[in-house]
Amino acid sequence: MTGALIGGLSLFGLALLGDLVLGVRHGWARPLPYLLGAAAAVALTVTGAAGLAGQPIRLNLDAFLGFGAADLAVDRLSALFLVISFGVAVPVSLACAAWAARPDRVRARGLGCAYALTCASVAIVITADHVFVFLFAWETLTLAFYLITAHRRGYTATPAIVTIALGKVSGAALLVGLLLLAAQSGSFSLPSFATLPHTGVRDTAYALLVLGFAVKVGLLPVHVWMPRGYRAAPGPLRAVMAGVAVNVGFYGLWRTLALLHQPPAWLAVVVLLLGGATALLGIAHATVQTDLAEVVAYSSVENAGLITVGYAVAMIGAATSIAPLVAIGLLAATLQTIAHALAKSLLFTATAGIEDATGTTELDHLRGIGHRLRCSGTGLAIGALTLAGLPLTAGFVSEWFLLEALMQQFRLGALGYTLPLAVTGALVALTAGFAAVAFVRIVGLTVLGPRGPHDAELTRDTGPLGKFGIGLLGAGCLAVAAVAPLQVRIIAAGLDSVVPGGVTSSALKAPWVVQPVFADFSSLSPSWLAVVLPALLAGAGLLCLLFARGRMFAVRRVPAWRSATGGVAGENQYTPFAFTNPTRKVLANVLLTRAELRTVERRSGGRDDDPRADAGGAHLGYTSDVVEAVERFLYRPMRRPLRIAVRTAKRLQNGRLDAYVGYLLIAFVAVLALVLVLT
């Protein structure tokens, strides 16, 4: 299977060269990088499946890089993440090809190159076993993110700058952390870190690695790049970033736990609380956003928090040497990662199709979009139901395992663990409630609501490849829940290097029944739910047909009821903005909600059909806005000292050569002294 790994990376290389050489002048060449990427994703998915089956896969890089003994190796953990990442990359790449084939969607070369660079970097990060190969691929991924977010002409450069700035913070934290471990082990090989003793230096490196990976997954307070970056990315490339590339951050966290094992107790508790706060903050913002792309982007922050909560439970299990707790935490987090990869890829792919057809992602302009764009609308509905955690979807199974993992707090005697677990459990429960509000709005008003005012402006839905990609992702959201026991077996094999597979396999109470690893606590059969719930629905429908006597499909028209007022229609219907206004009020202290009611004079030449204007020429205007608290109170105050530091650095650029040599000498001596102290 080494040939499949080489073939996948080679196809991404061809996709990159194809975009650079052919550009976008030829219509047939625009989708070519993404079609080659789809083939490469298939090869890497097959590679991951072979790795999970236990086949040894290793590609030697000594002759190419000069880093010493360096390989691309596929063990079971990396194989699991290859399957997760590139399993969703196949339909996403097909959707990207359908999007790029449409006229005027890709107007300059470079986007296909950035796509290929992103996917190839993901593959190398997951399979690298050498510090510098890992860091090289990580920095390449940061560069690819910048190229994607900065591609659209006429779009503000701020998202791309924020994305690459925090990407460099992530890279710097990983560089220092990995070099500290390398200094302790005397080797740049990642597997050599597994034998390091528990020391203060190791704990410092552990914290730096968690920080570096937390930036990539969007953990509070370094999450601010994610909504901006995803929103700035063009079309289905958002799905590449959110559903494929972000998984390297989770892989890094899993790999850190596999190599360093027992974390410091304080770090586990901090990660747990930050995960819960991130989930609540992310879903709070997702609930009140008025733009569909921003709703999906902020829900990525929420999912990152939920996944991190499961990972933190595993960290607490490792810190207390309770293997079943490690197993349930990682199992819940991995299930949530799979659900996130599928649903987020589906949502962003469907959003791209809707934006392509309507020219907008404003929710108030997309009411009832599912009536006209049935494929994209169906994909949007399935993705929303999955992230809402409803039964028959992958999100239901993953959230059930996560809540069950948090309920194991009674097995820990120390208050320092039980209290944070209880607080986080409350945060996750609140998150689940607000997630239902956020995604009911998407399904009820955007997909199934009354038709909006812009239906006449719609163009056709996404092309055949795009529909096929949406169909695969939608089927995946439903199918993985139906075969949850099989999914648990695969995950148990992939986590074998972190926790023994037999411990994780304890989640299988019966062939089609799962439990939270600990026996006789609770149980669930998602497979039987997939049979029983549709059967109950069919039975209810049959009874209605039998007893309705032909009246079941009769249409009875009555005036609409909206907020205690009958007959409201047109622009005054219940809108997505109004639906979430109670949430703005309830979470006013979290979202820093600002509302204003004022009298707006109607200007001459205004719209004659404005239903809000009264006979006197004035109407009431109401505005409500929310604030990103972390950005306002943490990052904005840092701008002034940062500018001062930049001006100071600019002065140093105009110095003399002998001064620069002196600076280098001082820096070299400082680094050498630090290395001597640490060793």
N, C-alpha and C positions, 0 to 999 in steps of 0.2 A: 503493500500500500504506500510505500515511499514514492512510487511513481505518481500516485494520485495527488500527493502533497506537492510534488514538483510541478505536475500539470496544472494544478489550481493556481499556484503562484505565477507560473509562466503565462497563463491566460490573463491574469490581472496585468502582467507586464505588457502583453499584447494590447489590451484595452487601453492602457496608458499611452503607448506609442501610437495606437490608432487615432486617438483623439488629438495628439500633438501633430501628427503628420496630415491627417485628412481634414481635421477641423470640422466646421459646420457648413461648408460651402455645398456639399453634396447631401441631398435629402436622405439618401440611403445610408450615409455614414453616421448620421446623428445618433441613431439607436445602437450602433455597433458596439461601443464600449460596454453598454449595459447587457447586451446579449452575450458578449464574451464573459462578462462578470457573472451572469447567471450560470453559464457552463462551469466557470471556476468555482462558484458556490456549491454546485452539485458535487464536484470532485472533492472539495474540502469537507462536505457533509459525509460523503462516503468514507473519507479518511478518518473522521471522528467516529463513525459507526464501527470501523475496523478497530480503532483504538479501544473503544468500549468493550469490544469482544476479546481484547487481550493480545492483539497482534502487535509485535514490536515495530515501531515506525521511527526512524531516525535519519535525518539528513545532515551530513557533515559539512560544516562551513569553514573549516580550517584553511582551505586553499583559497578562499575568496576574501576573507575579511582580515586576516592577520591578528585576530584577537586571542590567539592560542586555541585551546580545546573548546570549540564552540559548535553546538548542534542545534538544529530544530528537532525537538523530540516530542512525541505524542504519547503521554501517559494517560491514565484513565480520566484524571481531572481535566486536563487540557482537551481530551477527546470529547468530554461532556460539553464543554463550552464551544468547541468547534461545531458540534451538532446544533446547539441552541442558536449560535450566531448565524451560521451559514444556512441552517435550515430555513430561517426566515429571510435570509438574503436572497434566496432563489425567487420567491414571488415578488419581493420588493424590487429586484433588478428587472424583472419582466415589466412591472408597473413603470419603472423609470424609462425603460425602452419605449413603451407606449406613449409616455408623456413627451419624451424627446423627439419622437417621430412627428409630432404635430407641428405645423408651421409656426415660426416665431417664438417657440418655447425656449430654445437654446440659441442665442444670438452670437455667442463668442466661444472659441475653443477654451478648454481648460476645465470645464465642469466634469466631463467624462474622465479626465485625468485625475481630478480631485477624488472622484468616486472610486476609481481603481486604486488610488493611493490609500484611501481610507480602508477599503476592504483588505488589501494586502498587508497593511500595518496591523490590522486586527488579527490576521492569521499568524503573523510573526510574533506579536506580543504573546499570544496564547501558547505558542510552541517553543519560544526561546528558553534556553536553559543557561544563558550567559548574561552577565550583568549588562555589558555594553551593547549586546545585540538587543536586549530588552529595552534599554533606554533609547537606542537609536530608533527602534520601531515606535516607541511611545512619542518621541519628539516628532517623528514623521506624521503620526496621527494628529498631533496638535496642529501641524502645518496644514494638513488636509482639511481639518475643521475650519481653519482660517480661510482657505481657498473657497470652500463651499459657502460659508456665511458672507464672504465679501464678493461673491460672483455677480449678484444682481446689480446692474447699473442703475444709478439714480436712488439707490437705497442708502440710508445713513450708514456710515462706517462704524458707528459705536458698537453694534453687536459683535462684529468681527474683532474689534480691538479688545473688548471685554473677554471674548472667547479665547483669544490667543494669550492675553495677559494672565488669566487664571490657569490656562494650560501650561504656561511657563512656571507658575507657582507649583503646579502639580509635578512637573518635571524636576524642579529644583528639590522638592521634598523627597522624591524618589531617589534622586542622585545621591543626596547626602545620606539617606537611610541605607541604601544598598552599599555605598562605600564604607559606611561604618561596619556593616556586617562582613564585607569583604576583608576589611582590616582585621577583624576578629578571627575570621576563618582562614585567612591566608590564601584565598582562592576567589576567583570571579565566577565560579560555577554556582548557580542557584541551589542545586541539591546539597552543596557543602554546608549551607546555612542550617540544615536540619540538626546538626550535631553541636551547635553552639550552646554553651552553658547559660543559665539564667543570670544575667548581670544587668547593671544599670545602663550600660551602653546598648545592650541588646534591646532593653525596654524602650530606650530613646529611639532606636532605629524602628522598632515596632510601631511607635506612635507616628513617626515620620512617614512610614509606608502607608499607614491607615489614612493619614492626612492627604497624601498624594493621590490615593485612589478615591477618597471621598470627594475631591474636587471634580473628578471625572464623572462620578455618578450623580453629583448635584446635592450633596448633603449640606444642611444649614451650618454655617453662614456663607459657604462658598458655592451656593446654588444659583447665584444671580446670572451667570452666563447662560444657563440652560433655557429659560423662556426667551431670552433675547436671541440666542444663537439659533434655536429651532425655528423661531418665527422668521428670521432673516434668510434661512436656507430656502432654495427654490424647489417647488413641487415635491415629488416623492423623495428627494434627497433628505428631507427631514426624517423620513422613515429609516434611511440608511444610518443617520446619526443616532436616532433614538432607539431603534429596534435592533440594530446590528452592532454599531461601534461602542455604545455605552456599556455593553457587556464586558468589555475588557476591564473596566473598573471593578465589577463584581468578581471577575476572575482573579484580579490582583488581590482582593480581600481574601478570597478562598485560598489562594496560593500562599499568602502570608500566614494564615492559620495553619496550613499544612506543613510549612517549613519551620515556623517558630513555635508552634504549639501553644504553650501556656502564655496568655497575655498578662500584662499587669492589671490588677483588679480595677484600679481607677479608670483605666482606658476602656475596659468593657462597659462600665457604668456610664461613662461620658458618651460613648457611641450609642448606647441604648437610649438615653434621654434625647440626644440629638436626633436620632432616627424617629422617635415619636413626635418631636416638635416639628421636624421637617415634613412628616406626613400630614400633620394637621395644617401647617402653614400652606403647604402646596395645594391641598384640596380646598382650603378656604379661598385662595386666590382663583383656583380653577372654577369654583362655584359662581363667582361674581364677574368673571371676565365676559366681555361682550363680543369677543372675536373668537371664532371656532379654533383657529390655529393656536391662539394663546391658551384657550381652555385645555387643549390636548398637551401643550407644552408644560403648563403648570401641573397637570396630572402626572407628568413624568417626575416632577419633584416629589409629589405624593408617593408614587410607587417606589422611588429611591429610598424614601424614609421607611416604608413598610419592609422592603427587602433588607435594609440595614438593621431594622429591629430584629428580624430573624437571625441575622448574622451576629448581632450583639448577644442574643440568647445563647448562641453557640460559643461565643467568647466566654460568657459567664460559666457555661458548662466546662470549658477547657480550664478556666482559672480555678474551678472547684473540683476538677477531675471527675466529673459526672458525665460519662460517655453518652448515655441516652439523651441528656440535655443537649449535648453537642449535636447529636444526630437529629433531634426534632427541630432544633434551631436552623441547621443548614438545610434540612429537608424542606422546611417551610419557606426559607429564603430562596432556595433553588426553584421550587414550584412557583413562587411569586415572580422570579426572574423569567421563567418560561412564559407565564401568563402576560407579563409586561412586554416581552419581546414580540409575542404574537399580536396582542391587542394594540400596542402602540404603533407597530408597523401597519396594522390594518387601519387604524384611525388616521394616521398621517397620509397613507395612500388614498383613502377615501376622501380626505380633506383636499388633497391635491386635485382629484377628479372634480370635486365640487367647485373649487376655486377656478379650475380651468374652464368649466362650463359657464360659470356665473360672473367671473371677474371679481368676486368679493368673498370674504370669509366672515363678514359681519353677521351675527346671529339674527338680528332683527330683519335682515334682508334674505334670510335663508329659511323662513318658516315654510314647513311643508315641502321641503326640497325632495324628500323621498318619493313624492308623487310623480315627479318628472325625471329625476336621476335615480332610477331604481337600483342599479348596481351599487353606485357609490353610497346611496342612502341606506341600503341594506348593510353594507360593510360598516358604515358609521354606527348603525344601530347595534350590530353584533359586538363591535369593539366597545361601545359605551356600556352595554350590558355586562360584558366581561369585566371591565374595570369597576363597575358597580358591585361586582361580586355576587351576581344572581345565580341561582342553581342552573345546571346544565352547561355552565361555562367554566373555563379554566380558572377564572378569578374566584369563583365560589370555593373550589377545592383548596386553592392556595391560601385564601384568607381564613378558612376554617382551620387549617394546620397552624397558621400564625397565631390565631387566638388561643388554640389549644396549647401551643408552646408557651405563651405568656401565662397560662393558667397553672403551669408547673412550679410557680413560685413557692408553694408550700413545701417543696422538697429541699429548699435552701433555708438553713436556720439563721443566717446572718441578716440583720435588718438592713445592712448596707446593700444587699442584693434584692431582698423581698420588696422593700419600699419603692425603689426605682422600677421594678417590674410591675408593681401595682399601678404606679403613675403612668407608665408607658401603656399598660393595658387600657387605661381610661382614655388616653390620647388616641390609641388605635380604634377604640370603639367609637369615639367622636368622629374620627376620620371616615369610618365606614358609613356612619349616618349622613355626613355631608357629601360623601361620594354618591350616595343614592340621589340626593337632591341635584347634584351637578349633572349626573348623567340621565336622570329622568327628564331634565330640561332638554337635553340633546335629543332624546328619543321622542318625547311627547310633543315638543314644539318645533324642533328643527326638522326631524324626519317625518313624523306623523301628523303634525299640526296642520291648521288651515293653510291653504296656499298663500304664499307671500306676494308682495306687490310687484316682484320682478320676474315672474314666471315667463313673461313674453320675451325676456332677454336671454333665456337659456339657450346654449348650444347643445350639441350632442354629448352623451356621457363618454367616459373614457373608452379607449379602443379595446379590441379583443384581448390583447396581451394584458392590458390593465385589468379588464374584467376577470381574466383567468387568475391573475395575481391576487385580486381581492377575494375571489372565490376560494383559493387555497388558504389564505390567511383566515377567512371566516370559518372555513371547515376545520382548520387547526384549533381555533378557539373553542369549538364545540367537541371535537374529537378527542383532544387530550384529556378533557374532563371525563368522557365516557370510559376511557381506558386508563384511569388514574392508577390502579394497581400496577399495570405494566410500566407506567411512568415512574412509580416509586422504585421498581426493580432497577430500571435504567439509572436513576439518580443514585441509588445505593451503590451500584457498580462504579459510578463516576466519583463518588465521595470516598472511595475505599482508602485513598492515601491520607485522608483527614481523620476519618473515624471508621473503624472496622465495618465492612459491609453487612455482617451479621447483625450488628446493632441497629443500623438503619433499616434493615429488612424486617425488624420487629414491628414496623409500621403496618405490615401486612397481617391482619388478624385472620383473614380467610382469603381464598383466591380472589374474591371480588369485594372484600370489605377491608377498609383501612382504619388504623387507629394511630394516636399520637405517640408512637414508639413505646410508651409506658403501657403495660397491659392493664386491662380492666378499668380504664379511665373513661373512655368514650369510643364510639366507632361511627363510621359513615360508609355508605356504599354509593359513590357517585355513579357507578355503572348501572346499578338498579334504578337510581333516580332517572337516568337517561332512558330507561324503559318504562318506568311506572308513570312519570309525569306526562309524557306524550299520550300514554294509554288513557290516563284519567281525562285529559283534554279531549281525546277522541270520544270517550264515553259520554262526557258532558254534551258534546256536540250532537252525538247520536240521540240522546234523550231530548234535546231541544227539537231536533227534527221530528221525532215521534210525537211529541205532545204539542208542538206549536201549530200543527195543522196548516202548514203553508204560510204562516205569518212570520216565520223566522227571518225571512229576507225582505219583508215588507219595509218600505222606507217611510218613516214618519218625520216630517219636517216641522220644527218648532223654532221660535226665536232663540238666538244664542244667549247664554247667561254668562256674564263676565263681571265678577266682583259686585254682586247684588244688583247689577243693572242689566236689563234685558235688551236684546236687539242691538248690541254693540258690534260694529263691523268695521272693515277697512283698517286704517292706520291705528284706530283706537282699540284693537283687539288686545287681549292679554299677551304681552310680549315676553321674550326671554329676559329682558332687563327687569321687568316688573316681577317676574317669577322669583328672581334671586334677591329682590330688595329686602325681604325679611332677613335673609342671611347677612346682608350688609349691616342690618341693625343689630342682630344677635352677636355678630363677631366684630362689632365696631372697635373694640379695644385691641383686637388682633390686626385688623385691616386698616385701622386709623381712618375710618369712613368719614368722608366730608360731604355733606348734603347742603343744598341751597335751593330755596324756593323764592322766586322773584317774579315780578310783573314785567313782561316783555312787550314793548310797543311794536305794533305791526308797521313796518316801513312801507312807504309808497313803492309800488312796483313789486310788492311781495306776491306770494302765491295766492291766487284767488280761491283755489280749492283747499286751502289749509283748513281742516275741520276744527282746529284749535282756536282760530281767530273768531272773536265774537263781533257783535255788531258795532261795538265801540272801537274796534281796531287794536285790541290788546288781548293777550292771553297769559296764562300762568306758565312759567318755565321752571322745570325741576331738574336739577343735576345732582348726581351722586357719584363720587369717585373714591377709590381706595389707594392706599400708599404702600409701597414695598418698604416695610419698616427697616429691614436689614440694610437695604441700600441707603435709606435716608439717614439712619443714625450711626452706621458703621463705615460705609464707603465714602459717602459725600464729605464727611469731616476730614477724611484722609487726603482729599484732593489738594488742599493748600500746602501741607507739608511735603507732599509728593512733588508738586511743582517747584517748591524751593529746592528740593534735592536734585531735580532735573536741571535747574538753572546752575546749581553748584557744579554738577557733573559737566555741564557744557563749558564752564570756565576751565576745567582741567583739560579739555580737548585742545586748548590753545597754548599749552605749555611747551617746554623744551624737551628734546629727545633724552638728555641725561636725566631729567626729572622723571620721565616715563620709565626709564630703566631702574631708577631708584624705587619707584612704586612697585614694579614687578619684583624686585629683590625683597622688599618688605613683605609683600604678599606671599612669596615663596617661603620665606623664613617662618611666617606665621602658620602656614599650612603644614610645614615640616614639623614645627613644634607641636601642633595639634595631633598629628599622626603619632609622634613619639609618646605623647601623653596617653593616647588611647591604646597604644600597643604595649 
